Amino acid sequence: MFRKYKALSFLFVLFAFGVLVQSCASKTVQKEAEQDPWKEMEKLRKQIKAPTFPNRDFLITNYGAVEGGKVKSTEAFKKAIEACNKSGGGRVIVPTGTFLTGAIHLKSNVNLHLQDNATILFSRDTLDYLPVVFTRWEGMELMNYSPFIYAYEQENIAITGNGTLDGNSDMENWWPWCGAKKYGWKEGTPKQTPDRALLHQQNHQELDATKRIYGPGHRLRPQFVQPYKCKNVLISGVKLINSPMWNLHPVLCENVTIDNVKIVTLGPNNDGCDPESCKNVLIKDCYFDTGDDCIAIKSGRNEDGRRIGKPSENIIIEGCEMKEGHGGVVIGSEISGGARNIYAINCTMDSPNLDRVLRIKTSSQRGGIIENVFMKDVKVGTYKEAAVKCNMFYEEPGNHMPAIRNVLVENLYVENGGKYAVMVKAYEESPVENLRLINCVINGVDEPLNIDHVKGMKLVNTKINGKGYNSQNVTAANKGQ
């Protein structure tokens, strides 16, 4: 008995020592990221590699596709993709011209390549996006209309070339479902409001997602491009216009490269790029002129986000240009799984309709930990509300306290700001921790600091409206003290 007790005690000591070592290692990594996040970013960059494809081409016109934008080529796209996949991979070629289609489902080792002046025009017939597929809608799982381009549990997939993806959405098609008159909704016609409320209820009840069935008779718009649970994804060169809802929406994906993509679409909820619960993502040299957030990093809403528990992590945003949008670089609000290790460098932003430069939005109904957010070398012409905004009161409260910590903004230059330079709305019991502005110049704001409940906030070599600001200014402005 004594020997058994000694063995158990020894095992417990080993376990405790292992936990201690793991904790120390985690703190070491955290400290390194805080001290030199850009070195960590370069390590991350080496891990993100775009997929390559065999030198085989499959021309959609050889499978029955008809140019002109009048005859649906849905079956031709399907046959070409299947042939490419079965042969071991290659490129499915969309030649010059306009090709009308319903949903396109990509398969492993397939590169959907649009030649110069090629356009894929998506059908306005909702039946062309059936049967329903397993998807996410505003951070909640469900069975819904297929995204226009969709892939589920595939590896090595791409959309490339200098052509155009036209979602064909407007004030009469898809957009009115949002329920806003400015987007074409008319009094007495169906809208998404009751469906959205029902999906929220099913999420709260944690109903099996495969039993949350929408599609025909419902009004939840599909996303434009959604790879779901995919590995090694490349989207490069293409232009997206007239999206029904979110444009690029990778979900639970790993190793994603989005390069030199141009998104111009000002419809409702027309976010540019929304990586959700993804790991190792590079968004580089892209252009965003959108009807909602330019880039919004997400990880699930409320119960679904906590149940799945996958943060968005290791994301690099580099060399991008943002015009209109609710925010340039945004984290949230569907962020219950958390987010960490987000880097944004060498970006430019400029529009009187751009609300914020860096925005973190969450609530105590979302919960989640948002940490290690780094922004550097960003030039801004003008914006409307705040250069940096952290808000823990986005939508309704709940019982899951969020955390925001370790946010660094370095070398931010704003020519003509909006209402605030920095705005923080946090809980007293969960202040925003270690928010730092270093070597920043922000001109033309109405109120430099509108903050409460911050801990360890620092302003170093930072000027607002031509005046030097430091930690003493933070203390004086902190309304939570």
C-alpha positions in Angstrom: 0.0 0.0 0.0 2.8 2.3 0.9 4.6 1.6 -2.4 1.4 2.3 -4.3 1.0 5.6 -2.5 4.6 6.5 -3.2 4.1 5.7 -6.9 0.9 7.8 -7.1 2.7 10.7 -5.3 5.6 10.5 -7.8 3.2 10.6 -10.7 1.4 13.6 -9.2 4.7 15.4 -8.8 5.6 14.7 -12.4 2.2 15.9 -13.6 2.5 19.1 -11.6 6.0 19.7 -12.9 4.8 19.2 -16.5 2.0 21.7 -16.0 4.5 24.2 -14.4 7.0 23.8 -17.4 4.2 24.2 -19.9 2.9 27.3 -18.1 6.4 28.8 -18.0 6.9 28.0 -21.7 3.6 29.7 -22.6 4.6 32.7 -20.6 8.0 32.8 -22.3 6.3 32.8 -25.8 3.9 35.5 -24.6 6.8 37.6 -23.4 8.7 37.2 -26.6 5.7 38.2 -28.6 5.3 41.3 -26.5 8.9 42.3 -26.8 9.4 41.7 -30.5 6.1 40.7 -32.2 7.6 41.4 -35.7 10.2 38.7 -35.3 7.4 36.3 -34.3 5.5 37.4 -37.4 8.4 36.5 -39.7 8.5 33.1 -38.1 4.8 32.7 -38.8 5.2 33.9 -42.4 7.4 30.9 -43.2 4.7 28.5 -42.1 2.1 29.8 -44.5 2.7 28.3 -48.0 0.3 28.5 -50.9 -0.6 25.2 -52.5 0.8 24.2 -55.9 -1.0 22.2 -58.6 -0.1 19.8 -61.4 0.4 21.1 -64.9 -3.0 19.9 -66.2 -5.8 22.1 -67.6 -9.5 21.4 -67.9 -11.3 23.9 -70.0 -14.9 24.3 -68.9 -16.1 24.8 -72.5 -14.9 21.2 -73.2 -17.5 20.1 -70.6 -20.4 22.0 -72.1 -20.0 25.5 -70.7 -21.6 28.2 -72.9 -20.3 31.7 -73.0 -22.6 34.8 -73.0 -24.1 34.8 -69.5 -27.5 33.5 -70.6 -27.2 29.7 -70.5 -26.4 28.1 -67.1 -23.1 26.2 -67.1 -23.5 24.8 -63.6 -23.2 21.2 -64.8 -20.1 22.0 -66.9 -18.3 23.5 -63.9 -19.2 20.4 -61.9 -17.9 18.0 -64.5 -14.7 19.9 -65.1 -14.0 20.0 -61.4 -14.7 16.3 -60.9 -12.5 15.4 -63.9 -9.7 17.5 -62.5 -10.0 16.0 -59.1 -10.1 12.4 -60.3 -7.0 13.0 -62.5 -5.0 14.1 -59.5 -5.5 17.8 -59.8 -4.7 20.8 -62.0 -6.5 23.9 -63.2 -10.1 24.2 -64.2 -9.9 27.0 -66.8 -12.6 29.7 -67.3 -11.8 31.4 -70.6 -12.4 34.9 -71.7 -16.1 35.7 -71.6 -19.1 35.5 -69.2 -20.3 32.2 -67.9 -23.6 32.0 -65.9 -23.7 29.3 -63.1 -25.2 28.2 -59.9 -23.2 27.1 -56.9 -19.6 25.9 -57.6 -18.2 23.2 -55.2 -14.5 22.9 -55.3 -12.7 19.6 -54.7 -9.2 18.8 -53.5 -6.2 19.6 -55.8 -8.4 21.9 -58.0 -7.4 25.4 -59.0 -10.3 27.3 -60.5 -8.5 29.7 -62.8 -10.1 32.7 -64.5 -8.3 33.9 -67.6 -8.0 37.6 -68.3 -11.5 39.2 -69.0 -13.2 36.0 -67.8 -16.3 36.5 -65.6 -18.2 33.9 -63.6 -21.8 35.4 -63.2 -23.8 33.7 -60.5 -27.5 32.9 -61.0 -30.2 34.9 -59.2 -32.4 31.7 -59.0 -32.2 30.6 -55.3 -32.9 27.0 -56.4 -29.4 27.0 -58.0 -27.9 27.0 -54.5 -29.6 23.8 -53.4 -29.4 21.2 -51.8 -28.6 23.0 -48.5 -25.1 22.5 -47.2 -23.4 22.7 -43.8 -22.3 26.2 -43.3 -22.0 29.1 -40.8 -24.1 32.3 -40.8 -23.0 35.1 -38.6 -21.0 32.7 -36.5 -23.7 30.1 -36.1 -23.8 26.6 -37.7 -26.8 25.5 -39.8 -27.9 23.9 -43.1 -28.5 26.7 -45.6 -28.2 27.7 -49.2 -24.8 26.9 -50.5 -22.3 29.7 -50.7 -21.7 30.6 -54.3 -18.2 29.0 -54.2 -18.0 26.3 -51.5 -15.7 23.6 -50.4 -16.1 21.2 -47.4 -13.2 19.3 -45.9 -11.0 19.6 -49.0 -7.2 20.1 -49.4 -5.2 22.1 -51.8 -7.8 24.3 -53.5 -7.5 27.7 -55.2 -9.3 30.4 -57.1 -6.8 32.3 -59.2 -6.4 34.6 -62.3 -7.3 38.1 -63.3 -11.0 37.5 -63.9 -14.1 38.6 -62.1 -16.5 36.8 -59.7 -19.9 38.6 -60.1 -22.4 37.8 -57.3 -25.1 39.4 -59.4 -26.8 40.8 -56.2 -28.5 44.2 -56.2 -31.5 46.1 -54.8 -33.9 43.4 -56.3 -31.9 40.2 -55.7 -30.5 38.9 -52.4 -29.9 42.3 -50.8 -33.5 43.0 -49.9 -33.6 39.9 -47.7 -31.6 42.0 -45.1 -34.8 43.9 -44.4 -33.4 47.4 -44.9 -35.3 49.7 -47.2 -32.1 51.3 -48.4 -31.1 47.9 -49.9 -34.4 47.4 -51.7 -36.6 45.7 -49.0 -40.3 46.7 -49.4 -42.9 46.7 -46.6 -44.8 43.5 -46.4 -42.2 41.3 -48.2 -40.1 38.6 -46.4 -36.9 39.4 -44.7 -34.2 37.7 -42.6 -35.4 39.0 -39.2 -37.5 36.0 -38.1 -35.0 33.5 -39.4 -32.1 35.2 -37.7 -34.1 35.2 -34.4 -34.8 31.5 -34.8 -31.2 30.7 -35.5 -30.2 32.6 -32.4 -32.7 30.6 -30.4 -31.4 27.3 -31.8 -27.9 28.3 -31.0 -28.8 29.2 -27.4 -30.6 25.8 -27.1 -27.5 24.1 -28.6 -29.7 22.3 -31.1 -27.8 19.9 -33.4 -26.6 22.1 -36.3 -27.8 19.5 -38.9 -31.3 20.0 -37.6 -31.2 23.8 -38.1 -32.5 23.6 -41.6 -33.0 26.8 -43.6 -32.9 27.3 -47.4 -36.2 27.4 -49.3 -38.8 29.6 -47.6 -36.2 31.3 -45.5 -34.2 34.5 -46.0 -30.6 34.0 -44.8 -28.3 35.1 -47.6 -25.5 32.8 -48.5 -21.9 33.9 -48.4 -19.9 34.5 -51.7 -16.8 32.3 -51.2 -16.6 29.8 -48.2 -14.0 27.1 -47.8 -15.1 25.1 -44.7 -12.7 22.9 -42.8 -10.2 23.0 -45.6 -6.4 23.0 -45.6 -4.0 24.8 -48.0 -6.2 27.4 -49.6 -5.2 30.1 -52.2 -7.3 32.9 -53.5 -5.3 35.2 -55.7 -5.7 37.9 -58.3 -9.5 37.8 -58.8 -12.0 40.6 -58.4 -15.2 40.2 -56.5 -18.3 42.4 -57.1 -22.0 42.4 -56.1 -21.8 39.9 -53.2 -25.0 38.7 -51.5 -23.3 38.9 -48.1 -19.8 38.3 -46.7 -17.3 38.0 -49.6 -14.4 35.7 -48.5 -15.3 33.6 -45.5 -12.9 30.7 -44.7 -14.1 28.8 -41.7 -12.1 26.4 -39.6 -9.4 26.4 -42.3 -5.6 26.1 -41.9 -2.9 27.5 -44.2 -4.8 30.2 -46.1 -3.3 32.7 -48.6 -5.4 35.6 -49.9 -3.2 37.6 -52.3 -3.8 40.6 -54.6 -7.6 40.2 -54.4 -9.8 43.2 -55.2 -13.2 43.4 -53.5 -15.6 46.2 -54.6 -19.2 45.6 -53.3 -21.2 48.0 -51.1 -24.2 45.9 -50.3 -25.5 45.0 -46.8 -23.1 42.9 -44.6 -20.7 42.9 -47.5 -17.6 42.3 -45.4 -14.5 41.9 -47.5 -12.7 39.0 -45.8 -13.8 37.2 -42.6 -11.4 34.4 -41.5 -13.4 32.5 -38.9 -11.7 30.1 -36.5 -8.8 29.8 -38.9 -5.1 29.2 -38.3 -2.1 30.5 -40.3 -3.6 33.0 -42.7 -1.9 35.6 -44.9 -4.0 38.4 -46.4 -1.6 40.4 -48.7 -1.8 43.3 -51.2 -5.6 43.3 -51.3 -8.0 46.1 -52.0 -11.2 46.5 -50.1 -14.1 48.9 -50.8 -16.9 47.3 -48.9 -20.4 47.8 -47.5 -19.3 46.5 -44.1 -15.9 45.7 -42.4 -13.0 45.4 -44.8 -11.4 42.6 -42.8 -13.2 41.1 -39.8 -11.6 38.2 -37.8 -14.1 35.9 -36.2 -14.4 32.7 -34.2 -18.1 31.9 -33.7 -21.1 33.4 -31.9 -22.0 32.6 -28.3 -22.8 28.9 -27.7 -21.5 27.7 -31.0 -18.3 29.6 -30.6 -17.6 28.3 -27.1 -18.7 24.7 -28.0 -16.3 24.5 -31.0 -13.7 26.5 -29.1 -11.4 27.3 -32.1 -9.7 30.7 -32.0 -8.6 32.6 -35.0 -4.9 32.7 -34.7 -1.7 33.5 -36.5 -3.0 35.9 -39.1 -0.9 38.4 -41.1 -2.5 41.3 -42.9 0.0 43.1 -45.1 0.1 45.8 -47.8 -3.7 46.1 -48.1 -5.7 49.2 -49.0 -9.0 49.9 -47.4 -11.6 52.4 -48.6 -15.2 52.4 -47.3 -16.2 50.0 -44.6 -17.3 49.9 -40.9 -13.7 49.1 -40.0 -10.3 48.6 -41.7 -9.0 45.8 -39.4 -11.7 44.4 -37.2 -11.8 41.6 -34.6 -15.3 40.5 -33.7 -18.1 40.6 -33.0 -18.6 36.8 -33.5 -15.5 36.1 -31.4 -16.5 33.6 -28.7 -13.7 31.2 -29.6 -11.1 34.0 -29.1 -8.4 35.5 -31.3 -4.7 35.7 -30.9 -1.5 36.6 -32.8 -3.0 39.1 -35.3 -0.5 41.2 -37.3 -1.4 44.1 -39.6 1.4 46.0 -41.3 2.0 48.4 -44.2 -1.6 49.1 -44.9 -3.3 52.3 -46.1 -6.8 53.5 -45.4 -8.7 56.6 -46.5 -12.5 57.3 -46.7 -14.9 59.6 -44.8 -17.1 56.6 -44.7 -14.5 54.4 -43.0 -15.6 54.3 -39.4 -12.5 52.9 -37.6 -8.9 51.9 -38.3 -8.5 49.1 -35.7 -11.6 47.9 -34.1 -12.1 45.2 -31.4 -15.8 44.5 -30.7 -17.1 41.9 -28.3 -19.5 41.6 -25.3 -20.2 39.6 -22.2 -22.5 37.4 -24.2 -19.7 36.6 -26.6 -16.9 36.0 -24.1 -13.5 34.9 -25.5 -10.0 36.1 -25.1 -8.5 38.6 -27.7 -4.8 38.9 -27.3 -1.6 39.8 -29.1 -2.9 42.2 -31.7 -0.2 44.1 -33.5 -0.4 47.0 -36.0 2.5 48.8 -37.6 3.3 51.3 -40.4 -0.3 52.2 -41.3 -1.1 55.4 -43.1 -4.6 56.9 -42.9 -6.1 59.8 -44.8 -9.4 60.1 -42.9 -11.9 58.1 -40.9 -15.2 58.8 -39.2 -15.1 57.6 -35.5 -11.9 56.2 -33.9 -8.5 55.2 -35.0 -8.3 52.5 -32.3 -11.5 51.3 -30.6 -12.0 48.5 -28.1 -15.6 47.9 -27.2 -16.9 45.2 -24.8 -20.5 46.4 -25.0 -21.2 45.5 -28.6 -24.8 44.2 -28.7 -26.5 42.6 -25.6 -24.6 41.6 -22.4 -24.4 38.1 -20.9 -22.5 36.0 -18.4 -19.2 35.4 -20.3 -16.7 38.1 -19.5 -14.5 38.9 -22.5 -10.8 39.9 -22.2 -8.8 42.2 -24.5 -5.0 42.3 -23.8 -1.7 43.1 -25.4 -2.6 45.4 -28.2 0.2 47.3 -29.9 -0.2 50.1 -32.5 3.1 51.4 -33.8 3.9 54.0 -36.5 0.3 54.9 -37.2 -0.1 58.2 -39.1 -3.5 59.8 -39.5 -3.8 63.0 -41.6 -7.3 64.0 -40.6 -9.1 61.9 -38.0 -12.7 61.7 -36.8 -14.2 61.9 -33.4 -11.6 60.1 -31.3 -8.0 59.0 -31.5 -8.5 56.2 -29.0 -11.8 54.9 -27.6 -12.1 52.2 -25.0 -15.4 50.9 -23.4 -14.6 48.0 -21.1 -15.8 46.4 -17.9 -14.3 47.4 -14.6 -13.7 43.8 -13.7 -12.1 43.2 -17.2 -10.1 46.3 -18.2 -8.3 46.4 -21.5 -4.8 45.5 -20.6 -1.5 46.6 -22.1 -2.8 48.8 -24.9 0.2 50.7 -26.4 0.6 53.4 -29.0 4.2 54.0 -30.0 5.5 56.6 -32.5 2.0 57.5 -33.6 0.7 60.8 -35.1 -3.0 61.3 -35.2 -4.3 64.7 -36.4 -7.7 66.4 -36.7 -9.6 64.5 -34.0 -12.4 66.1 -31.9 -11.5 64.3 -28.7 -8.1 62.7 -28.2 -8.9 60.0 -25.6 -12.4 58.6 -24.7 -11.4 55.8 -22.4 -12.5 53.9 -19.4 -11.2 50.8 -17.5 -7.7 50.4 -19.0 -4.8 48.7 -17.3 -1.2 49.4 -18.3 -2.1 51.6 -21.2 0.9 53.5 -22.6 1.4 56.3 -25.1 5.1 56.6 -26.2 6.3 59.3 -28.5 2.8 59.8 -29.7 1.2 63.1 -30.9 -2.5 63.8 -31.1 -3.5 67.1 -32.7 0.1 68.2 -32.6 0.4 67.7 -28.8 2.6 65.0 -27.2 0.7 62.4 -25.2 2.0 60.0 -22.6 0.8 57.8 -19.7 -0.1 60.8 -17.6 -2.6 61.9 -20.2 -4.0 58.3 -20.0 -4.4 58.6 -16.3 -6.2 61.9 -16.6 -8.5 60.8 -19.3 -9.4 57.4 -17.8 -13.1 57.7 -16.8 -13.0 54.3 -15.1 -10.7 55.5 -12.2 
